[in-house]
Amino acid sequence: MKVISMIPARYSASRFPGKLMQNLAGKSVILRTYEATVATNLFSEVYVVTDSNIIYDEIVNNGGKAIMSIKEHESGSDRIAEAVATIDCDIVVNVQGDEPFTERESLEKVLSVFHDDPNKDIDLASLMVQITDWDEIKNPNTVKVIVDQENFALYFSRNPIPYPRDENANAKYFKHKGIYAFRKEALLEFTELPMQFLEASEKIECLRYLEYGKRIKMVETNVQGVEIDTPEDLERAKKLWK
């Protein structure tokens, strides 16, 4: 089973423009993410896929591999599907460019879904981590996920889900970490599906998968890390890096 990683990377970002080129302990956020992904030693190849000459040059000039997008894309999965169409592989892992704390343990867990699926029933797997801080639970920058008893995703939202109407129900809250692992065929199929209103409303691309009746296997990890969506996140990342 040949596994590669693709890191979609846009220069512009509505909440934090240019965030991937911000300095994190002497290197850019995108270079930190690329190097962390390579360092897991789980992938035959790792590529950054971008629409930005600045990001492309940042990776290539530091000895990495990058691909320039040909078209404009609505989501990271659409971006990497274009790039992966002519690449020989079985599994494609989408690591978000703002995840500099990407590490081997969590990625191994999500890849184990496919090793334990000889009939190829599962097309897509992703990661979640339990959160207990109510400020983070309420934060719309933190995507939450709820799952069934077999850990298949039921819904993703920027709102707190489930809603805590009964505070004695002992509800657990899980943050969706921005890592997806696709079978290549499923990724290419994903990009042929038009965006529907749930994805358009929440701006969460994996909702497209659920809207078309697909199943997403969620895997729990204990590794928090910091996804860099805001300047405040960057400051937290700098402290954690130390």
HUCORRA-V468659 format. One record per residue. RES is the residue in one small letter. SS is DSSP state (H for helix, E for strand, L for the rest). NEAR is the number of other C-alpha atoms within 8 Angstrom. D_CENTER is the distance of its C-alpha to the mean C-alpha in Angstrom with 2 decimals. Layout:
{{RES SS NEAR D_CENTER} {RES SS NEAR D_CENTER}}
This chain:
{{m L 5 21.06} {k L 9 19.53} {v E 13 15.88} {i E 12 14.23} {s E 13 11.03} {m E 13 10.12} {i E 14 8.67} {p E 15 9.14} {a E 15 11.24} {r L 9 13.53} {y L 14 16.41} {s L 8 17.24} {a L 9 15.39} {s L 5 17.36} {r L 6 17.03} {f L 10 17.27} {p L 8 18.52} {g L 9 18.19} {k H 14 15.90} {l H 13 14.44} {m H 10 18.08} {q L 8 19.09} {n E 8 20.88} {l E 11 19.46} {a L 6 22.36} {g L 5 23.79} {k E 8 20.86} {s E 11 18.38} {v H 16 14.88} {i H 13 13.53} {l H 10 16.14} {r H 11 15.34} {t H 14 11.70} {y H 15 13.24} {e H 8 16.02} {a H 12 14.15} {t H 14 12.25} {v H 10 15.70} {a H 6 17.41} {t L 9 15.91} {n L 7 18.23} {l L 8 16.29} {f L 11 15.95} {s L 7 18.79} {e L 7 17.27} {v E 13 14.49} {y E 12 14.35} {v E 14 13.20} {v E 16 13.53} {t E 16 15.00} {d L 11 17.67} {s L 10 19.15} {n H 8 22.07} {i H 7 21.56} {i H 13 18.12} {y H 14 19.43} {d H 8 22.50} {e H 9 20.77} {i H 13 19.03} {v H 10 22.06} {n L 7 24.60} {n L 6 23.07} {g L 6 23.33} {g L 9 19.83} {k L 9 18.90} {a E 11 17.70} {i E 10 18.07} {m E 10 19.20} {s L 11 18.19} {i L 6 21.32} {k L 4 20.56} {e L 7 18.98} {h L 7 15.82} {e L 6 14.65} {s L 7 10.92} {g H 10 8.51} {s H 11 9.15} {d H 11 12.76} {r H 15 12.78} {i H 13 11.80} {a H 11 14.09} {e H 9 16.91} {a H 11 16.50} {v H 9 16.29} {a L 7 19.20} {t L 5 21.83} {i L 6 20.19} {d L 6 21.47} {c L 10 18.87} {d L 9 18.17} {i E 12 14.55} {v E 13 11.65} {v E 12 8.50} {n E 16 5.69} {v E 14 4.81} {q L 10 4.47} {g L 13 8.25} {d L 12 8.95} {e L 14 8.10} {p L 13 11.66} {f L 8 12.22} {t L 11 10.14} {e L 9 12.90} {r H 10 14.52} {e H 6 15.34} {s H 11 12.02} {l H 8 11.04} {e H 9 14.60} {k H 10 14.32} {v H 14 11.65} {l H 10 13.69} {s H 8 16.82} {v H 11 16.20} {f H 10 17.23} {h H 7 20.02} {d L 6 21.43} {d L 9 21.40} {p L 7 24.43} {n L 4 25.01} {k L 7 21.56} {d L 6 21.29} {i L 11 17.52} {d L 10 15.46} {l E 12 11.92} {a E 15 10.60} {s E 15 7.85} {l E 15 8.41} {m E 13 10.50} {v E 13 12.93} {q E 10 16.28} {i E 10 17.32} {t L 8 20.98} {d L 6 21.43} {w H 6 22.52} {d H 6 21.67} {e H 9 17.98} {i H 13 18.35} {k H 10 20.01} {n L 9 17.75} {p L 7 16.24} {n L 6 13.49} {t L 11 12.33} {v L 13 10.95} {k E 15 13.07} {v E 15 13.35} {i E 12 16.67} {v E 11 17.46} {d L 8 20.71} {q L 5 22.79} {e L 5 21.08} {n L 9 17.56} {f E 11 16.70} {a E 13 14.89} {l E 9 17.59} {y E 9 15.94} {f E 13 13.23} {s E 11 14.76} {r L 12 15.02} {n L 10 18.44} {p L 10 19.47} {i L 10 19.49} {p L 7 21.90} {y L 5 24.40} {p L 7 26.69} {r L 4 29.98} {d L 5 31.36} {e L 7 30.51} {n L 4 32.20} {a L 5 29.90} {n L 5 27.75} {a L 7 24.48} {k L 7 21.32} {y E 14 18.25} {f E 11 14.70} {k E 12 11.68} {h E 13 8.39} {k E 9 5.99} {g E 10 2.40} {i E 10 2.97} {y E 11 5.27} {a E 13 8.77} {f E 14 11.28} {r E 11 14.97} {k H 11 15.83} {e H 7 18.28} {a H 10 16.01} {l H 11 13.55} {l H 10 16.73} {e H 8 18.09} {f H 9 15.15} {t L 10 15.96} {e L 6 19.58} {l L 7 19.10} {p L 5 20.03} {m L 7 18.04} {q L 8 19.79} {f H 6 20.71} {l H 10 18.22} {e H 13 15.20} {a H 9 17.53} {s H 6 18.63} {e H 8 15.56} {k L 7 13.30} {i L 10 10.52} {e L 9 9.90} {c H 8 9.74} {l H 11 13.17} {r H 12 14.56} {y H 12 14.25} {l H 12 16.11} {e H 9 18.59} {y L 6 19.70} {g L 6 20.33} {k L 7 17.62} {r L 11 16.51} {i E 13 13.19} {k E 12 13.91} {m E 13 12.37} {v E 11 13.04} {e E 8 14.12} {t L 9 13.78} {n L 6 16.00} {v L 6 14.17} {q L 5 13.43} {g L 8 12.89} {v L 10 12.40} {e L 8 9.69} {i L 11 12.06} {d L 11 12.65} {t L 9 16.44} {p H 8 19.32} {e H 6 19.80} {d H 11 16.40} {l H 11 17.49} {e H 8 20.75} {r H 9 19.28} {a H 12 17.25} {k H 10 20.56} {k H 7 22.41} {l H 6 20.08} {w H 6 20.19} {k L 4 23.97}}
